[in-house]
Amino acid sequence: MDTDPTTQQQYVRLAWNAVSKAADLAGQAENAAREGDRQKQVAPLATAGALWADVARTYSAIAAILPEPTDQDTEDTHA
C-alpha cells in the first residue's frame, strides 16, 4: 500500500483543529448557561461541540491506524 507520509500528520492536525472547535463551542455553551440563555443557545452550542468532539475522535482514530512517516519519507516529501 502506497501511503503519503504526511497523511498521518494531516489527520492529527485535523483532529487538533476539531478539538479546538469543540472546546470553543463548549466554552460558548458554558457562557450562555451562566448568562441564563439556556433555551436559545446552550443546547445548540453543546450539540455542535459534541459533534466536533466526535469528528476529533474520528480523525484521531484514522491517524492512529496510519503508518508513521519515516525519516526517508519526510526527506522524499521535502525534496
Protein Blocks (a to p, Z undefined) as FASTA:
>chain_A
ZZdfklmmmmmmmmmmmmmmmmmmmmmmmmmmmnopmmmmmmmmmmmmmmmmmmmmmmmm
mmmmpccddfklmmmmmZZ
